[in-house]
Amino acid sequence: MALPGIRGTEHIGFTVPDLDEAEAFFVDVIGCERVYSLGPFERDDDWMAEHLGVHPRSVMRELRFFRCGHGPNFEIFQWEPADGQAPQPRNSDIGGHHLAFYVDDLDVAVAYLHERGVRVLGDPTASRNASEGQRWVYFLSPWGMQLELVSFPDGKAYEASSTVRLWDPRDPSA
């Protein structure tokens, strides 16, 4: 059974410490396009707690939507939380996360990041087992958010025996 009417991921939202810094990174380094912005949002009732699960007096300064190639949209927020802010989670923390960008040539993309002073975590790694055929590497945004580059120009090993396929950024009709 599935969620009725589900079609896929429409957007991914995340909070950043500085919207202008985040926009510069996603537009100037990654190549996303800003589409629109909204805000600020501030309430004097319990709407924020009821609808967003945050302290009712928290202020969402602004949100901005971005289109980044072929895939889900990004919605980034800047908040003034009334009850303090937790640090950036690591992958090993509950709620830990990363965003992965598919690139056609991993080595060219890694060199591009290095040229722009982006911190790349180690050298590219070749996956094994079901993901064999894929290479990947993590890198960090200026505020420490974990991001990843992945590439599998000839596909992944699991495709030879699986009847279900993962969404594939190489196929714009997928």
Backbone torsions as a table, in degrees:
resi	resn	phi	psi	omega
1	MET	NA	144.0	-178.2
2	ALA	-129.5	162.5	173.5
3	LEU	-57.3	122.5	-176.7
4	PRO	-55.9	129.0	175.5
5	GLY	79.8	5.8	-176.1
6	ILE	-63.7	136.4	178.8
7	ARG	-120.9	-24.9	-179.8
8	GLY	150.6	-173.0	-178.8
9	THR	-82.0	119.0	-179.7
10	GLU	-86.4	-43.2	175.9
11	HIS	-153.8	162.2	174.7
12	ILE	-120.5	127.8	-179.7
13	GLY	-111.6	143.1	176.4
14	PHE	-154.0	156.1	-177.4
15	THR	-97.9	137.6	178.5
16	VAL	-123.6	157.0	179.9
17	PRO	-76.2	-24.7	-176.4
18	ASP	-147.4	111.1	-176.9
19	LEU	-61.8	-39.6	-178.8
20	ASP	-65.5	-42.2	177.2
21	GLU	-63.1	-43.7	179.9
22	ALA	-64.5	-43.0	178.8
23	GLU	-62.5	-44.1	178.9
24	ALA	-59.0	-42.4	179.9
25	PHE	-66.0	-50.8	-176.4
26	PHE	-69.0	-32.0	179.5
27	VAL	-84.3	-52.5	-172.0
28	ASP	-79.2	-30.0	-178.3
29	VAL	-100.5	-51.5	-176.0
30	ILE	-79.9	-36.2	179.1
31	GLY	101.3	19.5	177.4
32	CYS	-74.5	165.5	176.0
33	GLU	-119.0	130.7	174.8
34	ARG	-74.1	134.2	-178.4
35	VAL	-104.4	-52.8	177.5
36	TYR	-162.6	169.6	177.5
37	SER	-137.0	157.9	177.6
38	LEU	-140.6	155.8	173.7
39	GLY	122.2	172.2	9.0
40	PRO	-81.6	163.6	176.6
41	PHE	-123.1	119.4	-178.7
42	GLU	-143.2	132.7	-176.9
43	ARG	-128.4	151.6	176.0
44	ASP	-110.7	16.1	175.8
45	ASP	-119.6	-157.3	-178.6
46	ASP	-98.7	15.0	-176.7
47	TRP	-56.6	-46.0	-177.9
48	MET	-59.7	-43.1	179.3
49	ALA	-69.0	-43.7	-176.7
50	GLU	-68.2	-41.7	-174.2
51	HIS	-97.4	-26.0	-175.6
52	LEU	-121.4	-7.1	177.7
53	GLY	70.5	25.9	178.9
54	VAL	-115.7	168.9	176.9
55	HIS	-54.2	135.1	-175.1
56	PRO	-60.2	-20.8	-179.8
57	ARG	-100.6	7.9	175.3
58	SER	-66.7	149.9	-179.4
59	VAL	-119.2	125.5	171.5
60	MET	-90.4	107.0	-176.1
61	ARG	-61.6	-45.2	-177.6
62	GLU	-169.2	155.5	168.7
63	LEU	-128.9	147.8	179.9
64	ARG	-132.9	138.0	176.9
65	PHE	-103.4	139.5	-179.6
66	PHE	-131.3	147.6	172.1
67	ARG	-108.1	128.6	-176.3
68	CYS	-126.1	83.3	178.4
69	GLY	66.2	-143.6	-178.2
70	HIS	-99.1	105.3	-178.7
71	GLY	160.1	-169.8	-177.1
72	PRO	-67.1	154.8	176.3
73	ASN	-75.9	162.0	175.1
74	PHE	-113.0	137.3	172.7
75	GLU	-121.3	115.6	-179.7
76	ILE	-113.6	143.9	-174.5
77	PHE	-122.1	152.5	165.2
78	GLN	-125.8	124.1	-175.6
79	TRP	-114.1	154.4	162.5
80	GLU	-116.7	89.0	-176.9
81	PRO	-72.8	134.6	-178.1
82	ALA	-73.1	-17.0	-176.0
83	ASP	-118.6	24.0	178.4
84	GLY	90.1	170.9	-175.8
85	GLN	-130.6	135.6	176.7
86	ALA	-77.2	154.9	178.0
87	PRO	-70.6	166.1	176.7
88	GLN	-58.0	123.4	179.7
89	PRO	-71.7	149.4	173.0
90	ARG	-86.6	167.2	176.8
91	ASN	-57.4	-32.4	-177.1
92	SER	-80.9	-7.3	178.9
93	ASP	-87.2	149.5	172.7
94	ILE	-60.2	130.8	-174.5
95	GLY	86.6	-2.5	176.1
96	GLY	-60.6	150.6	-173.6
97	HIS	-160.9	170.2	169.0
98	HIS	-156.3	159.4	174.2
99	LEU	-108.6	133.5	179.8
100	ALA	-112.7	131.7	177.7
101	PHE	-109.7	129.0	175.3
102	TYR	-81.4	136.1	175.3
103	VAL	-129.6	150.8	-179.2
104	ASP	-70.9	-38.0	-178.2
105	ASP	-131.4	105.1	-175.4
106	LEU	-61.7	-42.0	-177.3
107	ASP	-64.5	-40.1	177.5
108	VAL	-65.1	-41.8	-179.4
109	ALA	-67.2	-39.6	178.2
110	VAL	-65.4	-43.0	177.3
111	ALA	-60.0	-41.0	177.3
112	TYR	-58.7	-46.5	179.1
113	LEU	-62.2	-44.9	178.4
114	HIS	-59.2	-42.1	179.3
115	GLU	-60.9	-28.4	-178.7
116	ARG	-95.8	8.8	176.3
117	GLY	75.2	18.3	178.8
118	VAL	-78.9	136.5	179.3
119	ARG	-76.5	115.0	177.4
120	VAL	-102.0	133.0	-176.0
121	LEU	-91.7	93.9	178.3
122	GLY	79.0	-170.4	178.7
123	ASP	-95.8	159.3	177.2
124	PRO	-55.5	144.8	-179.0
125	THR	-114.1	138.5	174.7
126	ALA	-92.0	125.7	179.9
127	SER	-73.5	162.5	178.6
128	ARG	-125.5	178.6	175.1
129	ASN	56.2	-129.1	-175.3
130	ALA	-62.3	-27.5	-179.2
131	SER	-95.5	7.6	179.2
132	GLU	-55.7	138.3	-173.8
133	GLY	107.2	-13.9	179.7
134	GLN	-102.2	141.4	169.3
135	ARG	-121.9	149.8	-176.0
136	TRP	-152.6	161.3	174.5
137	VAL	-157.1	142.7	176.3
138	TYR	-90.7	153.0	172.5
139	PHE	-147.9	167.7	-174.7
140	LEU	-117.9	142.2	170.6
141	SER	-72.1	168.6	178.2
142	PRO	-58.8	-25.9	-179.8
143	TRP	-97.4	5.9	173.3
144	GLY	96.3	5.0	177.4
145	MET	-69.5	137.6	-178.2
146	GLN	-82.7	130.5	179.2
147	LEU	-130.6	163.3	-177.9
148	GLU	-141.1	146.1	168.0
149	LEU	-107.5	135.6	175.6
150	VAL	-131.1	151.1	176.2
151	SER	-151.6	134.8	175.6
152	PHE	-147.9	68.9	-172.6
153	PRO	-59.0	-26.6	179.1
154	ASP	-106.7	16.4	178.8
155	GLY	87.8	-176.2	-179.7
156	LYS	-118.0	155.5	-175.5
157	ALA	-58.8	-36.9	-175.8
158	TYR	-59.1	-25.3	-175.9
159	GLU	-62.4	-23.1	-178.0
160	ALA	-70.6	-24.2	-175.1
161	SER	-127.8	-5.3	-176.9
162	SER	-95.9	139.4	175.7
163	THR	-86.5	-15.5	177.8
164	VAL	-108.0	134.2	-179.6
165	ARG	-112.2	144.4	171.1
166	LEU	-69.7	154.3	174.2
167	TRP	-57.3	138.7	-173.0
168	ASP	-121.9	113.2	-179.3
169	PRO	-66.7	-12.5	178.1
170	ARG	-75.7	-15.7	-177.1
171	ASP	-111.9	97.6	-177.7
172	PRO	-63.0	-15.5	178.8
173	SER	-88.8	-6.7	-177.7
174	ALA	-68.6	NA	NA
